Amino acid sequence: MSERSMPRCWNRESKPHRFCPGCGHGLVLKALGMAIDELDLAGRTVFACDIGCSLLAWDFFTFPSLQTHHGRTTPVMVGLKRADPDQIAVAYMGDGGGYAIGLQHLISAALRDDPITVILVNNTVYAMTGGQMAPTTLPGQKTETSPFGRDVDATGIPVKGPEMLKAVVHPEAYLARGTVAQVLKLKKAIQKGLEAQMAGHFSFIEALSTCPTNWRTSASATWAFLEKEMGDYYKVAELMH
């Protein structure tokens, strides 16, 4: 990535990033950095990341960052926002941290309309621990713990987070699903989420992302899985805006 294309709020000493080749986390974080730059929020933003691949983002930015216990990023940022309402609180996590161990916290924050922004990266697997089945693993998808494909009759259907939260959030909350296949649209969704937080409301953006290391896919197959199979099941859209 050229120096010119890097968001101003990125910590240049931490680049290139530590994610696997082909991982989508870097694109999600770039979209976040661009959104923060365009809204001129770097001076009042605090970023928190979860356990899992998301923890590799702990030193991405020049503003204060912290890393929490697994599944606890949302309540930590709720606490920070209550202690200092002028801060912009960004909670960054994977699908396991948000939809498995952290689901209670996520739903509670949405119910209370806590004015934070949650960004959840959905790559359909538990990536850092070896590619096990996750709450977002697609029906029939093979993983380390579903070698014959996910059986939804036995495990339940994959979690659709924005659709689930839509049932409980405040009418002025912001919910969206973006994709690393459309970074500028993802940036715009994150901007709207940050603006909703500044207006005093909860915001949640799910970002469809890639994991060729655990999917064991080539570059072309990785992109096809993201855009076709994931895109067909997880519709990219604004659900509350």
Phi and psi in degrees as GROMACS dihedral restraints (atoms count N, CA, C in turn):
[ dihedral_restraints ]
;  ai    aj    ak    al  type     phi  dphi    fc
    3     4     5     6     1   -72.5    20    10
    4     5     6     7     1   155.7    20    10
    6     7     8     9     1   -58.6    20    10
    7     8     9    10     1   -37.5    20    10
    9    10    11    12     1   -65.6    20    10
   10    11    12    13     1   -33.1    20    10
   12    13    14    15     1   -83.9    20    10
   13    14    15    16     1    -7.3    20    10
   15    16    17    18     1   -78.5    20    10
   16    17    18    19     1   135.5    20    10
   18    19    20    21     1   -56.1    20    10
   19    20    21    22     1   144.3    20    10
   21    22    23    24     1   -60.8    20    10
   22    23    24    25     1   -32.5    20    10
   24    25    26    27     1   -82.1    20    10
   25    26    27    28     1     1.2    20    10
   27    28    29    30     1   -75.5    20    10
   28    29    30    31     1   141.5    20    10
   30    31    32    33     1   -80.9    20    10
   31    32    33    34     1   103.7    20    10
   33    34    35    36     1   -65.5    20    10
   34    35    36    37     1   -23.4    20    10
   36    37    38    39     1   -69.6    20    10
   37    38    39    40     1   -18.1    20    10
   39    40    41    42     1   -96.0    20    10
   40    41    42    43     1     8.6    20    10
   42    43    44    45     1  -108.4    20    10
   43    44    45    46     1   147.4    20    10
   45    46    47    48     1   -69.0    20    10
   46    47    48    49     1   158.7    20    10
   48    49    50    51     1   -74.1    20    10
   49    50    51    52     1   172.7    20    10
   51    52    53    54     1   -97.2    20    10
   52    53    54    55     1     4.5    20    10
   54    55    56    57     1   -74.3    20    10
   55    56    57    58     1   158.3    20    10
   57    58    59    60     1   -61.7    20    10
   58    59    60    61     1   154.3    20    10
   60    61    62    63     1   -57.0    20    10
   61    62    63    64     1   131.8    20    10
   63    64    65    66     1    87.7    20    10
   64    65    66    67     1    -6.4    20    10
   66    67    68    69     1   -66.1    20    10
   67    68    69    70     1   145.1    20    10
   69    70    71    72     1   -88.3    20    10
   70    71    72    73     1    -7.5    20    10
   72    73    74    75     1   -56.2    20    10
   73    74    75    76     1   -41.6    20    10
   75    76    77    78     1   -59.6    20    10
   76    77    78    79     1   -36.2    20    10
   78    79    80    81     1   -71.3    20    10
   79    80    81    82     1   -39.8    20    10
   81    82    83    84     1   -62.3    20    10
   82    83    84    85     1   -43.6    20    10
   84    85    86    87     1   -68.3    20    10
   85    86    87    88     1   -34.4    20    10
   87    88    89    90     1   -64.4    20    10
   88    89    90    91     1   -42.6    20    10
   90    91    92    93     1   -59.9    20    10
   91    92    93    94     1   -41.7    20    10
   93    94    95    96     1   -63.2    20    10
   94    95    96    97     1   -45.4    20    10
   96    97    98    99     1   -61.2    20    10
   97    98    99   100     1   -41.8    20    10
   99   100   101   102     1   -65.3    20    10
  100   101   102   103     1   -40.2    20    10
  102   103   104   105     1   -63.4    20    10
  103   104   105   106     1   -43.2    20    10
  105   106   107   108     1   -65.2    20    10
  106   107   108   109     1   -41.3    20    10
  108   109   110   111     1   -60.7    20    10
  109   110   111   112     1   -47.5    20    10
  111   112   113   114     1   -67.6    20    10
  112   113   114   115     1   -27.4    20    10
  114   115   116   117     1   -93.3    20    10
  115   116   117   118     1    -1.6    20    10
  117   118   119   120     1    55.5    20    10
  118   119   120   121     1    52.3    20    10
  120   121   122   123     1  -110.7    20    10
  121   122   123   124     1     3.2    20    10
  123   124   125   126     1   -59.8    20    10
  124   125   126   127     1   -32.1    20    10
  126   127   128   129     1   -73.0    20    10
  127   128   129   130     1   -10.1    20    10
  129   130   131   132     1  -134.1    20    10
  130   131   132   133     1    18.3    20    10
  132   133   134   135     1   -98.8    20    10
  133   134   135   136     1   140.6    20    10
  135   136   137   138     1  -122.7    20    10
  136   137   138   139     1   131.1    20    10
  138   139   140   141     1  -113.8    20    10
  139   140   141   142     1   131.2    20    10
  141   142   143   144     1  -127.7    20    10
  142   143   144   145     1   136.5    20    10
  144   145   146   147     1  -121.4    20    10
  145   146   147   148     1   157.4    20    10
  147   148   149   150     1   -91.3    20    10
  148   149   150   151     1   175.5    20    10
  150   151   152   153     1   -70.4    20    10
  151   152   153   154     1   156.2    20    10
  153   154   155   156     1   108.3    20    10
  154   155   156   157     1  -168.3    20    10
  156   157   158   159     1   -58.2    20    10
  157   158   159   160     1   -28.3    20    10
  159   160   161   162     1   -61.4    20    10
  160   161   162   163     1   -24.5    20    10
  162   163   164   165     1   -65.6    20    10
  163   164   165   166     1   -19.1    20    10
  165   166   167   168     1   -70.4    20    10
  166   167   168   169     1    -2.9    20    10
  168   169   170   171     1   -95.7    20    10
  169   170   171   172     1     8.5    20    10
  171   172   173   174     1   -61.8    20    10
  172   173   174   175     1   -26.7    20    10
  174   175   176   177     1  -118.7    20    10
  175   176   177   178     1    26.8    20    10
  177   178   179   180     1   -71.4    20    10
  178   179   180   181     1   -32.0    20    10
  180   181   182   183     1  -115.9    20    10
  181   182   183   184     1   163.5    20    10
  183   184   185   186     1   -84.1    20    10
  184   185   186   187     1   -15.5    20    10
  186   187   188   189     1   -88.5    20    10
  187   188   189   190     1   168.9    20    10
  189   190   191   192     1   -58.4    20    10
  190   191   192   193     1   134.1    20    10
  192   193   194   195     1  -133.4    20    10
  193   194   195   196     1   152.1    20    10
  195   196   197   198     1  -147.7    20    10
  196   197   198   199     1   162.0    20    10
  198   199   200   201     1  -126.4    20    10
  199   200   201   202     1   132.5    20    10
  201   202   203   204     1  -107.1    20    10
  202   203   204   205     1   175.2    20    10
  204   205   206   207     1   -66.9    20    10
  205   206   207   208     1   159.1    20    10
  207   208   209   210     1   -61.1    20    10
  208   209   210   211     1   125.3    20    10
  210   211   212   213     1    84.5    20    10
  211   212   213   214     1    -1.7    20    10
  213   214   215   216     1  -107.8    20    10
  214   215   216   217     1     9.6    20    10
  216   217   218   219     1   -65.2    20    10
  217   218   219   220     1   -40.9    20    10
  219   220   221   222     1   -60.7    20    10
  220   221   222   223     1   -53.0    20    10
  222   223   224   225     1   -66.6    20    10
  223   224   225   226     1   -30.4    20    10
  225   226   227   228     1   -62.4    20    10
  226   227   228   229     1   -42.7    20    10
  228   229   230   231     1   -74.9    20    10
  229   230   231   232     1   -29.6    20    10
  231   232   233   234     1   -61.4    20    10
  232   233   234   235     1   -45.0    20    10
  234   235   236   237     1   -62.6    20    10
  235   236   237   238     1   -42.6    20    10
  237   238   239   240     1   -61.6    20    10
  238   239   240   241     1   -43.2    20    10
  240   241   242   243     1   -64.8    20    10
  241   242   243   244     1   -37.8    20    10
  243   244   245   246     1   -69.9    20    10
  244   245   246   247     1   -33.5    20    10
  246   247   248   249     1   -74.2    20    10
  247   248   249   250     1   -32.8    20    10
  249   250   251   252     1  -142.6    20    10
  250   251   252   253     1    83.6    20    10
  252   253   254   255     1   -61.1    20    10
  253   254   255   256     1   -17.3    20    10
  255   256   257   258     1   -76.9    20    10
  256   257   258   259     1   -15.9    20    10
  258   259   260   261     1   -75.9    20    10
  259   260   261   262     1   151.4    20    10
  261   262   263   264     1   -95.8    20    10
  262   263   264   265     1   114.9    20    10
  264   265   266   267     1  -101.0    20    10
  265   266   267   268     1   118.9    20    10
  267   268   269   270     1  -117.2    20    10
  268   269   270   271     1   118.7    20    10
  270   271   272   273     1  -103.6    20    10
  271   272   273   274     1   123.0    20    10
  273   274   275   276     1  -120.5    20    10
  274   275   276   277     1   128.6    20    10
  276   277   278   279     1  -156.2    20    10
  277   278   279   280     1   169.1    20    10
  279   280   281   282     1   -94.9    20    10
  280   281   282   283     1   179.9    20    10
  282   283   284   285     1   -67.2    20    10
  283   284   285   286     1   -30.4    20    10
  285   286   287   288     1   -68.6    20    10
  286   287   288   289     1   -46.0    20    10
  288   289   290   291     1   -64.3    20    10
  289   290   291   292     1   -30.4    20    10
  291   292   293   294     1   -96.4    20    10
  292   293   294   295     1   -36.1    20    10
  294   295   296   297     1  -105.6    20    10
  295   296   297   298     1    -8.2    20    10
  297   298   299   300     1  -112.3    20    10
  298   299   300   301     1   -95.9    20    10
  300   301   302   303     1   -63.4    20    10
  301   302   303   304     1   -26.2    20    10
  303   304   305   306     1  -101.0    20    10
  304   305   306   307     1     9.4    20    10
  306   307   308   309     1   -64.5    20    10
  307   308   309   310     1   -40.3    20    10
  309   310   311   312     1   -58.3    20    10
  310   311   312   313     1   -44.1    20    10
  312   313   314   315     1   -65.3    20    10
  313   314   315   316     1   -41.0    20    10
  315   316   317   318     1   -62.6    20    10
  316   317   318   319     1   -47.9    20    10
  318   319   320   321     1   -64.8    20    10
  319   320   321   322     1   -41.1    20    10
  321   322   323   324     1   -63.8    20    10
  322   323   324   325     1   -40.7    20    10
  324   325   326   327     1   -63.9    20    10
  325   326   327   328     1   -38.5    20    10
  327   328   329   330     1   -67.7    20    10
  328   329   330   331     1   -42.0    20    10
  330   331   332   333     1   -61.0    20    10
  331   332   333   334     1   -39.9    20    10
  333   334   335   336     1   -81.1    20    10
  334   335   336   337     1    -8.6    20    10
  336   337   338   339     1    57.4    20    10
  337   338   339   340     1    43.3    20    10
  339   340   341   342     1   -62.9    20    10
  340   341   342   343     1   129.7    20    10
  342   343   344   345     1   -79.6    20    10
  343   344   345   346     1    72.0    20    10
  345   346   347   348     1  -129.4    20    10
  346   347   348   349     1   166.8    20    10
  348   349   350   351     1  -116.2    20    10
  349   350   351   352     1   121.7    20    10
  351   352   353   354     1  -106.7    20    10
  352   353   354   355     1   127.6    20    10
  354   355   356   357     1  -116.8    20    10
  355   356   357   358     1   120.2    20    10
  357   358   359   360     1  -117.2    20    10
  358   359   360   361     1   125.8    20    10
  360   361   362   363     1   -95.0    20    10
  361   362   363   364     1   118.2    20    10
  363   364   365   366     1  -106.2    20    10
  364   365   366   367     1   107.4    20    10
  366   367   368   369     1  -118.3    20    10
  367   368   369   370     1    14.0    20    10
  369   370   371   372     1    70.3    20    10
  370   371   372   373     1     5.7    20    10
  372   373   374   375     1  -144.4    20    10
  373   374   375   376     1   162.6    20    10
  375   376   377   378     1   -82.2    20    10
  376   377   378   379     1    98.9    20    10
  378   379   380   381     1   -78.2    20    10
  379   380   381   382     1   -48.8    20    10
  381   382   383   384     1   -65.1    20    10
  382   383   384   385     1   -29.2    20    10
  384   385   386   387     1   -94.4    20    10
  385   386   387   388     1     6.7    20    10
  387   388   389   390     1   120.2    20    10
  388   389   390   391     1     6.0    20    10
  390   391   392   393     1    91.4    20    10
  391   392   393   394     1    31.4    20    10
  393   394   395   396     1   -73.0    20    10
  394   395   396   397     1   165.4    20    10
  396   397   398   399     1   -62.5    20    10
  397   398   399   400     1   136.7    20    10
  399   400   401   402     1  -117.6    20    10
  400   401   402   403     1   172.9    20    10
  402   403   404   405     1   -58.9    20    10
  403   404   405   406     1   -21.7    20    10
  405   406   407   408     1  -102.7    20    10
  406   407   408   409     1     1.8    20    10
  408   409   410   411     1   -56.9    20    10
  409   410   411   412     1   131.6    20    10
  411   412   413   414     1   -71.7    20    10
  412   413   414   415     1   154.5    20    10
  414   415   416   417     1   -56.1    20    10
  415   416   417   418     1   129.1    20    10
  417   418   419   420     1    82.1    20    10
  418   419   420   421     1    -6.1    20    10
  420   421   422   423     1   -71.9    20    10
  421   422   423   424     1   134.3    20    10
  423   424   425   426     1   -87.0    20    10
  424   425   426   427     1   132.2    20    10
  426   427   428   429     1  -136.8    20    10
  427   428   429   430     1  -178.1    20    10
  429   430   431   432     1   -62.0    20    10
  430   431   432   433     1   -29.4    20    10
  432   433   434   435     1  -109.1    20    10
  433   434   435   436     1     4.7    20    10
  435   436   437   438     1  -136.4    20    10
  436   437   438   439     1    65.6    20    10
  438   439   440   441     1   -65.7    20    10
  439   440   441   442     1   -17.6    20    10
  441   442   443   444     1  -103.5    20    10
  442   443   444   445     1     8.1    20    10
  444   445   446   447     1   101.0    20    10
  445   446   447   448     1   144.9    20    10
  447   448   449   450     1   -64.9    20    10
  448   449   450   451     1   125.6    20    10
  450   451   452   453     1   -99.0    20    10
  451   452   453   454     1   103.9    20    10
  453   454   455   456     1   -69.7    20    10
  454   455   456   457     1   -21.7    20    10
  456   457   458   459     1   -66.5    20    10
  457   458   459   460     1   -29.3    20    10
  459   460   461   462     1   -94.0    20    10
  460   461   462   463     1   -31.0    20    10
  462   463   464   465     1  -112.7    20    10
  463   464   465   466     1    -9.9    20    10
  465   466   467   468     1    87.4    20    10
  466   467   468   469     1   168.4    20    10
  468   469   470   471     1   -82.7    20    10
  469   470   471   472     1   156.3    20    10
  471   472   473   474     1   -61.6    20    10
  472   473   474   475     1   145.9    20    10
  474   475   476   477     1   -74.6    20    10
  475   476   477   478     1   130.9    20    10
  477   478   479   480     1  -109.0    20    10
  478   479   480   481     1    94.5    20    10
  480   481   482   483     1   -62.1    20    10
  481   482   483   484     1   -53.2    20    10
  483   484   485   486     1   -59.7    20    10
  484   485   486   487     1   -38.9    20    10
  486   487   488   489     1   -65.3    20    10
  487   488   489   490     1   -38.7    20    10
  489   490   491   492     1   -65.0    20    10
  490   491   492   493     1   -45.9    20    10
  492   493   494   495     1   -69.0    20    10
  493   494   495   496     1   -24.8    20    10
  495   496   497   498     1   -58.4    20    10
  496   497   498   499     1   -27.2    20    10
  498   499   500   501     1   -73.4    20    10
  499   500   501   502     1   -15.0    20    10
  501   502   503   504     1  -125.9    20    10
  502   503   504   505     1   -10.4    20    10
  504   505   506   507     1   -82.0    20    10
  505   506   507   508     1   162.4    20    10
  507   508   509   510     1   -63.7    20    10
  508   509   510   511     1   147.7    20    10
  510   511   512   513     1   -58.3    20    10
  511   512   513   514     1   -23.7    20    10
  513   514   515   516     1   -96.5    20    10
  514   515   516   517     1     4.4    20    10
  516   517   518   519     1   -70.1    20    10
  517   518   519   520     1   164.8    20    10
  519   520   521   522     1  -120.3    20    10
  520   521   522   523     1   127.9    20    10
  522   523   524   525     1  -131.9    20    10
  523   524   525   526     1   135.2    20    10
  525   526   527   528     1  -156.6    20    10
  526   527   528   529     1   160.7    20    10
  528   529   530   531     1  -127.3    20    10
  529   530   531   532     1   124.8    20    10
  531   532   533   534     1  -117.9    20    10
  532   533   534   535     1  -170.6    20    10
  534   535   536   537     1  -151.5    20    10
  535   536   537   538     1   148.4    20    10
  537   538   539   540     1   -71.1    20    10
  538   539   540   541     1    -8.2    20    10
  540   541   542   543     1   -74.7    20    10
  541   542   543   544     1   -13.6    20    10
  543   544   545   546     1  -137.8    20    10
  544   545   546   547     1    75.6    20    10
  546   547   548   549     1   -64.3    20    10
  547   548   549   550     1   -39.9    20    10
  549   550   551   552     1   -67.9    20    10
  550   551   552   553     1   -36.3    20    10
  552   553   554   555     1   -69.6    20    10
  553   554   555   556     1   -36.0    20    10
  555   556   557   558     1   -64.0    20    10
  556   557   558   559     1   -42.8    20    10
  558   559   560   561     1   -58.0    20    10
  559   560   561   562     1   -42.9    20    10
  561   562   563   564     1   -63.6    20    10
  562   563   564   565     1   -40.7    20    10
  564   565   566   567     1   -62.7    20    10
  565   566   567   568     1   -41.3    20    10
  567   568   569   570     1   -65.2    20    10
  568   569   570   571     1   -40.0    20    10
  570   571   572   573     1   -57.7    20    10
  571   572   573   574     1   -45.7    20    10
  573   574   575   576     1   -64.6    20    10
  574   575   576   577     1   -35.0    20    10
  576   577   578   579     1   -64.8    20    10
  577   578   579   580     1   -42.1    20    10
  579   580   581   582     1   -65.5    20    10
  580   581   582   583     1   -38.3    20    10
  582   583   584   585     1   -66.0    20    10
  583   584   585   586     1   -37.1    20    10
  585   586   587   588     1   -63.4    20    10
  586   587   588   589     1   -40.7    20    10
  588   589   590   591     1   -61.4    20    10
  589   590   591   592     1   -43.7    20    10
  591   592   593   594     1   -64.8    20    10
  592   593   594   595     1   -25.6    20    10
  594   595   596   597     1   -84.2    20    10
  595   596   597   598     1    -0.3    20    10
  597   598   599   600     1    97.9    20    10
  598   599   600   601     1    21.5    20    10
  600   601   602   603     1  -129.7    20    10
  601   602   603   604     1   161.4    20    10
  603   604   605   606     1   -70.9    20    10
  604   605   606   607     1   145.5    20    10
  606   607   608   609     1  -142.1    20    10
  607   608   609   610     1   146.3    20    10
  609   610   611   612     1  -143.3    20    10
  610   611   612   613     1   126.3    20    10
  612   613   614   615     1  -126.5    20    10
  613   614   615   616     1   120.1    20    10
  615   616   617   618     1   -93.8    20    10
  616   617   618   619     1   135.0    20    10
  618   619   620   621     1  -117.5    20    10
  619   620   621   622     1   115.5    20    10
  621   622   623   624     1   -68.4    20    10
  622   623   624   625     1   132.3    20    10
  624   625   626   627     1  -139.6    20    10
  625   626   627   628     1   173.5    20    10
  627   628   629   630     1  -109.8    20    10
  628   629   630   631     1   151.9    20    10
  630   631   632   633     1  -148.1    20    10
  631   632   633   634     1    69.6    20    10
  633   634   635   636     1   -62.2    20    10
  634   635   636   637     1   -26.3    20    10
  636   637   638   639     1   -60.6    20    10
  637   638   639   640     1   -47.9    20    10
  639   640   641   642     1   -90.1    20    10
  640   641   642   643     1   -26.3    20    10
  642   643   644   645     1   -71.9    20    10
  643   644   645   646     1   -23.4    20    10
  645   646   647   648     1    59.7    20    10
  646   647   648   649     1    50.7    20    10
  648   649   650   651     1  -119.1    20    10
  649   650   651   652     1   152.7    20    10
  651   652   653   654     1   -72.9    20    10
  652   653   654   655     1   174.5    20    10
  654   655   656   657     1   -59.8    20    10
  655   656   657   658     1   -46.3    20    10
  657   658   659   660     1   -68.5    20    10
  658   659   660   661     1   -38.5    20    10
  660   661   662   663     1   -69.8    20    10
  661   662   663   664     1   -34.2    20    10
  663   664   665   666     1   -61.0    20    10
  664   665   666   667     1   -49.1    20    10
  666   667   668   669     1   -66.2    20    10
  667   668   669   670     1   -37.3    20    10
  669   670   671   672     1   -64.5    20    10
  670   671   672   673     1   -40.8    20    10
  672   673   674   675     1   -64.6    20    10
  673   674   675   676     1   -42.2    20    10
  675   676   677   678     1   -62.6    20    10
  676   677   678   679     1   -51.7    20    10
  678   679   680   681     1   -80.2    20    10
  679   680   681   682     1   -35.0    20    10
  681   682   683   684     1   -93.4    20    10
  682   683   684   685     1   -66.7    20    10
  684   685   686   687     1   -67.7    20    10
  685   686   687   688     1   -48.6    20    10
  687   688   689   690     1   -68.9    20    10
  688   689   690   691     1   -42.5    20    10
  690   691   692   693     1   -63.7    20    10
  691   692   693   694     1   -31.6    20    10
  693   694   695   696     1   -70.4    20    10
  694   695   696   697     1   -37.4    20    10
  696   697   698   699     1   -84.9    20    10
  697   698   699   700     1   -43.9    20    10
  699   700   701   702     1  -105.0    20    10
  700   701   702   703     1    98.0    20    10
  702   703   704   705     1   -72.5    20    10
  703   704   705   706     1   127.7    20    10
  705   706   707   708     1   -76.0    20    10
  706   707   708   709     1   122.4    20    10
  708   709   710   711     1  -172.2    20    10
  709   710   711   712     1   161.8    20    10
  711   712   713   714     1   -91.8    20    10
  712   713   714   715     1   124.7    20    10
  714   715   716   717     1   -99.3    20    10
  715   716   717   718     1   -27.6    20    10
  717   718   719   720     1  -141.3    20    10
  718   719   720   721     1   124.5    20    10
